[in-house]
Amino acid sequence: MKITLVGHASILVEMNGATCLMDPVFGDPFEDGAVVTCPKRKVYPERLPPVDVLIISHRHPDHFDLSSLSMLQRDCITICPADPLIVYALEKLGFRDIQPVHAMGEIRSDTMELFPTQSEVTSVREFGMVFHDSSGTFWNQVDTELSAATIEAVVQRFGQIDLLFAMYASQNFDFFENRTTAFPYEIHAANLANVVRIRPRVVVPGSAGFRFCDDQEWLNAFLFPISRERFAGDMRQLDPSIDVRIVNPGDMIELQKEAVDLLPAASKVAEMEMDDTARIRFDPTRPIPPLVDLNPRGDSTVRLKELTEEFVVKGLSGFINDGYKSGHPLITQYLEIQAQYAVEIVYPDDAADCYRFDFGVNPPRLVTGAGAMEHANIVHRIAASALVEWIERRKSYFYVRAFSRRFSTLNRLRMEDGTVNLEPVLVPDLLMHYLLNESEGSEFAAKHYVDLKLQAL
């Protein structure tokens, strides 16, 4: 078996009996232009061998890239989660043999086996993948969170895992929620513990080879607290018997019956152009730039004001009023905690409109104008053009989140046995919930976004 890192989460696996391509992303930037592969690489899709099996682990755009999929032959077997959006897009692209599968179910031939592995994440349908043939066993964890039961089941089934591409980076995406910059000690420990439980011959820190670029580059200092070198060093300290390798785009790994050989820069499909991983060095003391609206489409401020005001005053406010009357559980929750929820929309000329929903009264009341931000204890500040792109489904939240700032000071205060207890109260963000779940057409939003991408191809 030969495994080639094409870059980030994209891998080519040449097995006895089949050539498999997983999560192909060939171009930079990707994810709506927000990120590029890191280390920097160049890919030559025309040099790919004929692909027998295409595998999509999940729908996130750094794994499910429509422009890259459009470059492939459509007659391969295509394996994906039972996710209607992925199936829909693959059908629209013309793939003819689409096989949605569930985790922990075998896919076998006379010479090889594929085994999709379970994830504990419930917010997205995803799987990792075990590749097994007579030369050995390779487990690509991708982004899946592993339970002890899943690890035990895989090890019992396959015995010694020769090669593991392990989740390691613990990307600090909580930064988008509350600007948390703390080092993720617990998650890092859990990732290391998974490797110790699996005890592979060789482990590679995998599926996190990207960085934010251009206007979003400032995020790199906050979102990548664990480097490949940190993971490797901690792993060697924990268990020196496990061989840890760092693999770059264009490197190949060959499994040959209990031997695992690293072949640097051996691939013709991809090559590393530069090791620029220093650009994602974690440094939470870096300044967070002020939120400004870069307005990349050049919309007029008048148009942006009209669209965003209609969204808040009619759309979001209408949902809150209807939810109050119908007893919507989220609106009821906001009323119970008497939240003061504010939306501040920043325009290209640095002006801003402020709206606050006062859940301390019945029914909830909308406050606008100069005093709207006063007393707010949950705030969502967002660039107008980014909000419009999101409303019109031209951009996904993966892109928009860099142009949004959110925080909450909401807490629950009580006295117990003479001790004052102050607990943070966590509730779903109203604007996000409305856009993703309640606004007109939200049930088709992901499909509409995919259709726009397909039309562009």
VENCOR-V576809 format. One record per residue. RES is the residue in one letter. PSI is psi in radians with two decimals (NA if undefined). NEAR is the number of other ideal C-beta (glycine too) atoms within 10 Angstrom. D_CENTER is the distance of its C-alpha to the mean C-alpha in Angstrom with 1 decimal. Layout:
res = (RES	RES)
psi = (PSI	PSI)
near = (NEAR	NEAR)
d_center = (D_CENTER	D_CENTER)
//
This chain:
res = (M	K	I	T	L	V	G	H	A	S	I	L	V	E	M	N	G	A	T	C	L	M	D	P	V	F	G	D	P	F	E	D	G	A	V	V	T	C	P	K	R	K	V	Y	P	E	R	L	P	P	V	D	V	L	I	I	S	H	R	H	P	D	H	F	D	L	S	S	L	S	M	L	Q	R	D	C	I	T	I	C	P	A	D	P	L	I	V	Y	A	L	E	K	L	G	F	R	D	I	Q	P	V	H	A	M	G	E	I	R	S	D	T	M	E	L	F	P	T	Q	S	E	V	T	S	V	R	E	F	G	M	V	F	H	D	S	S	G	T	F	W	N	Q	V	D	T	E	L	S	A	A	T	I	E	A	V	V	Q	R	F	G	Q	I	D	L	L	F	A	M	Y	A	S	Q	N	F	D	F	F	E	N	R	T	T	A	F	P	Y	E	I	H	A	A	N	L	A	N	V	V	R	I	R	P	R	V	V	V	P	G	S	A	G	F	R	F	C	D	D	Q	E	W	L	N	A	F	L	F	P	I	S	R	E	R	F	A	G	D	M	R	Q	L	D	P	S	I	D	V	R	I	V	N	P	G	D	M	I	E	L	Q	K	E	A	V	D	L	L	P	A	A	S	K	V	A	E	M	E	M	D	D	T	A	R	I	R	F	D	P	T	R	P	I	P	P	L	V	D	L	N	P	R	G	D	S	T	V	R	L	K	E	L	T	E	E	F	V	V	K	G	L	S	G	F	I	N	D	G	Y	K	S	G	H	P	L	I	T	Q	Y	L	E	I	Q	A	Q	Y	A	V	E	I	V	Y	P	D	D	A	A	D	C	Y	R	F	D	F	G	V	N	P	P	R	L	V	T	G	A	G	A	M	E	H	A	N	I	V	H	R	I	A	A	S	A	L	V	E	W	I	E	R	R	K	S	Y	F	Y	V	R	A	F	S	R	R	F	S	T	L	N	R	L	R	M	E	D	G	T	V	N	L	E	P	V	L	V	P	D	L	L	M	H	Y	L	L	N	E	S	E	G	S	E	F	A	A	K	H	Y	V	D	L	K	L	Q	A	L)
psi = (2.37	2.27	2.19	2.24	1.92	-0.45	2.45	-2.01	0.06	2.13	2.59	2.19	1.97	1.93	3.01	1.75	-0.27	2.57	2.16	2.41	2.20	2.29	0.99	2.18	1.89	-0.46	2.79	2.40	2.96	-2.96	1.00	0.44	0.15	-0.50	2.80	2.81	2.47	2.05	2.66	2.40	2.93	2.39	2.47	1.43	-0.52	-0.27	0.00	2.45	2.86	2.25	2.14	-0.68	2.13	2.32	2.24	2.13	-0.64	3.07	-0.12	2.45	-0.19	0.05	-0.45	1.52	1.94	-0.67	-0.65	-0.72	-0.56	-0.26	-0.17	2.71	2.53	0.05	0.11	2.78	2.30	2.05	2.31	2.91	2.88	1.14	1.99	-0.59	-0.76	-0.80	-0.77	-0.85	-0.74	-0.70	-0.74	-0.58	-0.23	0.19	2.33	-0.37	1.32	2.21	1.59	2.37	2.85	2.66	2.64	0.44	2.33	2.63	1.94	2.67	-3.02	-0.44	-0.11	2.91	2.41	2.46	1.75	2.35	2.62	2.56	2.50	-0.11	2.26	-0.15	-0.23	2.49	2.04	2.84	2.73	-3.09	2.30	2.29	2.20	2.26	-2.93	-0.30	-0.35	-2.91	2.25	2.22	2.07	1.84	-0.47	-2.19	0.22	2.40	2.26	2.45	2.84	-0.60	-0.71	-0.78	-0.79	-0.74	-0.73	-0.77	-0.68	-0.63	-0.74	-0.19	-2.41	2.19	2.08	-0.71	2.29	2.15	1.83	2.53	2.31	-0.45	-0.41	0.84	2.32	1.12	-0.18	-0.32	-0.61	-0.44	-0.79	0.27	0.52	2.27	0.22	2.64	2.35	1.23	-0.81	-0.75	-0.72	-0.76	-0.69	-0.71	-0.73	-0.73	-0.62	-0.73	-0.73	-0.68	-0.68	-0.65	1.02	2.82	-0.78	2.37	2.45	2.22	2.08	3.00	0.65	0.63	1.09	2.90	2.73	2.63	2.93	-2.17	-0.23	0.13	-0.50	-0.39	-0.41	-0.57	-0.28	-0.39	-0.11	1.24	-0.37	2.02	2.88	-0.68	-0.66	-0.79	-0.79	-0.77	-0.75	-0.62	-0.74	-0.61	-0.67	-0.82	1.60	-0.28	-0.29	2.13	2.16	2.21	2.52	2.20	2.37	2.83	2.34	-0.21	2.61	2.63	2.31	2.23	2.25	1.45	1.36	0.04	2.39	1.91	2.25	2.25	1.58	2.40	0.57	-0.19	2.56	-0.17	-0.60	2.73	2.54	2.21	-0.53	2.41	1.65	0.46	-0.28	-0.35	-0.17	0.42	2.26	2.20	1.48	-0.02	-0.08	2.65	2.51	2.11	2.68	2.66	2.09	2.68	1.88	-0.31	1.05	-0.42	-0.13	0.51	2.57	2.61	-0.59	-0.82	-0.76	-0.72	-0.77	-0.82	-0.74	-0.64	-0.74	-0.69	-0.79	-0.88	-0.59	-0.93	-1.14	-0.76	-0.69	-0.70	-0.73	-0.76	-0.76	-0.69	-0.57	-0.77	-0.63	-0.10	0.62	2.31	-0.62	-0.74	-0.69	-0.71	-0.76	-0.64	-0.70	-0.61	0.04	0.86	2.62	1.68	2.14	2.47	2.20	2.16	2.12	2.31	2.91	-0.46	0.22	-0.01	2.87	2.57	2.39	2.39	2.34	2.30	2.04	1.85	0.22	-0.05	2.81	2.14	2.92	2.59	2.47	2.20	2.27	2.97	-2.89	-0.58	0.16	-0.58	-0.26	2.36	-0.01	2.33	-0.06	2.18	2.34	1.91	2.28	2.54	2.37	-0.81	-0.61	-0.72	-0.73	-0.74	-0.68	-0.77	-0.73	0.10	0.48	-0.42	2.59	2.95	-0.44	-0.54	-0.79	-0.56	-0.47	-0.28	0.51	2.53	2.26	2.54	2.83	2.40	0.22	2.35	2.87	2.17	2.26	2.78	2.24	2.05	0.74	0.04	2.34	2.18	2.23	1.95	2.35	2.53	2.09	2.15	2.64	2.51	2.27	-0.81	-0.79	-0.79	-0.77	-0.83	-0.71	-0.47	-0.39	-0.45	2.81	2.20	0.09	-0.54	-0.32	0.17	-0.82	-0.70	-0.74	-0.74	-0.79	-0.71	-0.69	-0.71	-0.73	-0.71	-0.67	-0.43	NA)
near = (23	19	25	24	26	27	28	25	25	26	26	21	24	18	24	13	13	18	16	24	26	25	25	26	24	23	13	18	16	22	20	17	15	25	25	23	29	25	20	20	23	14	24	14	15	7	10	21	11	8	19	17	23	23	27	26	28	23	19	17	18	22	23	22	21	16	15	19	22	13	15	19	11	14	13	20	18	24	22	26	22	12	18	13	16	21	18	16	23	22	12	15	15	12	20	11	13	16	12	16	17	11	18	15	10	12	17	10	14	6	11	21	17	23	23	23	21	20	24	10	12	8	6	13	20	25	27	27	25	22	27	24	20	12	19	21	24	28	26	27	26	24	23	23	18	24	13	10	11	19	20	12	15	21	17	8	14	17	10	12	22	23	25	25	26	24	24	27	26	21	19	21	11	14	18	18	13	13	13	13	18	10	13	17	10	9	18	18	13	14	23	20	14	21	26	12	12	20	15	22	18	21	28	27	26	23	27	23	26	26	24	23	20	11	15	19	16	13	23	21	20	22	20	23	24	22	19	21	12	15	25	17	12	17	21	13	9	14	13	9	8	17	15	21	16	15	24	19	25	25	21	21	24	17	25	12	8	10	12	20	12	15	15	12	12	15	21	12	22	27	18	21	13	9	11	14	18	9	16	23	12	17	12	15	6	14	7	14	9	8	17	13	24	12	18	12	10	7	17	10	15	9	12	23	15	12	17	22	15	12	21	20	14	10	17	23	17	13	19	24	15	12	21	17	9	10	9	16	9	17	22	13	14	25	19	11	16	12	22	22	24	21	25	18	24	23	20	17	10	10	12	14	19	19	24	23	23	18	24	13	9	8	13	19	14	15	17	13	10	7	10	20	18	11	12	24	16	23	19	21	18	23	24	25	26	24	26	23	20	25	19	12	19	16	22	20	14	15	19	24	21	18	23	20	19	17	14	19	11	18	12	10	8	9	8	7	5	5	7	8	11	8	9	10	15	9	16	13	18	23	22	17	17	22	21	15	13	19	18	8	10	15	10	11	18	18	16	14	19	20	15	13	19	15	7	8	11)
d_center = (28.8	27.1	23.5	22.4	19.2	18.7	16.0	12.5	11.7	14.5	17.6	21.1	23.1	26.8	28.4	31.9	32.1	28.8	26.4	22.8	19.9	16.3	13.2	15.3	14.1	17.5	17.5	16.6	15.2	12.4	9.5	12.6	14.2	12.0	11.5	13.8	14.2	15.7	18.4	19.6	20.6	22.5	22.1	25.1	24.0	27.7	28.4	26.3	28.6	28.9	25.8	26.9	23.7	20.3	17.4	14.1	11.9	9.6	9.0	5.6	7.6	7.2	8.8	10.8	12.8	15.9	18.0	17.8	18.5	21.5	23.1	23.5	26.6	26.2	28.5	26.3	25.3	21.7	19.9	16.9	16.0	18.3	15.9	18.3	16.0	15.4	19.1	20.2	18.6	20.0	23.3	23.4	22.9	25.8	24.5	27.4	26.7	23.5	23.3	20.8	20.9	20.3	19.3	22.4	24.5	26.2	26.5	29.6	32.2	35.3	33.8	30.1	27.6	24.0	22.6	19.1	18.2	17.1	14.0	14.8	11.7	13.2	10.8	9.7	12.2	11.4	13.7	14.5	17.8	21.2	23.4	27.1	30.4	33.7	32.4	29.9	26.6	23.1	20.1	16.6	14.4	11.1	8.3	11.1	12.9	16.5	19.6	23.1	24.2	21.7	22.6	26.3	26.2	24.7	27.2	30.0	29.3	29.0	30.7	29.8	26.4	27.2	23.9	20.5	17.3	15.9	12.8	14.0	12.1	11.4	9.2	10.9	8.5	11.7	13.2	12.1	13.9	17.1	17.2	17.3	18.0	19.5	19.0	17.0	20.0	19.4	16.0	17.4	20.5	18.8	17.0	20.5	22.3	20.4	21.7	25.1	25.3	24.4	26.7	25.9	28.3	25.7	22.2	19.8	16.8	14.3	10.9	10.1	12.5	11.4	12.5	12.6	15.9	18.8	18.8	15.5	16.7	17.9	14.5	14.7	17.4	15.5	11.9	13.0	15.8	16.2	17.6	18.4	22.0	21.6	20.0	22.8	25.5	24.7	24.5	27.8	29.3	28.3	29.5	31.3	31.9	28.4	28.0	24.9	24.2	22.1	21.3	20.8	20.2	23.4	24.4	25.5	26.1	29.0	29.8	33.5	34.7	33.7	33.3	30.0	30.6	28.4	29.4	28.1	27.8	29.3	27.2	28.5	25.2	23.3	24.5	23.3	24.9	24.3	22.8	21.3	19.1	21.5	19.6	16.7	19.3	18.5	21.1	20.7	24.2	23.2	23.9	21.4	22.7	24.1	22.3	24.0	23.6	23.5	24.2	23.3	25.0	28.1	28.5	31.6	31.3	33.5	31.2	28.2	30.4	31.6	28.2	26.6	29.9	30.1	26.5	27.3	31.0	31.1	27.7	26.2	29.7	30.8	28.0	29.1	32.7	32.3	30.2	33.0	35.6	33.8	32.5	28.8	27.3	24.9	27.8	30.1	27.8	27.9	31.6	32.2	30.7	32.3	29.3	29.7	26.6	26.6	24.8	25.7	25.2	25.8	27.5	28.1	31.5	30.0	31.7	29.8	30.4	30.0	29.9	30.2	30.3	32.9	32.4	35.4	37.7	38.3	37.2	34.3	35.3	33.7	34.9	34.6	36.1	36.7	36.6	33.5	31.3	34.1	33.4	29.7	27.8	24.4	23.4	20.8	21.7	20.2	21.4	23.4	22.3	18.6	19.5	21.7	19.1	17.0	20.2	21.2	17.8	18.0	14.6	11.4	10.1	7.4	10.8	13.0	11.6	13.3	16.5	16.6	18.1	18.5	20.6	22.9	26.2	27.0	28.7	31.2	34.5	37.1	40.0	40.4	43.6	44.2	40.7	38.4	34.8	32.1	28.8	25.7	24.9	21.3	21.0	18.4	18.4	21.0	19.9	16.4	17.9	20.5	18.5	16.1	18.9	22.3	23.0	25.0	23.1	19.9	20.3	20.2	17.7	14.9	17.9	19.4	16.4	16.5	20.3	20.2	18.3	20.7	23.6	22.7	23.0)
//
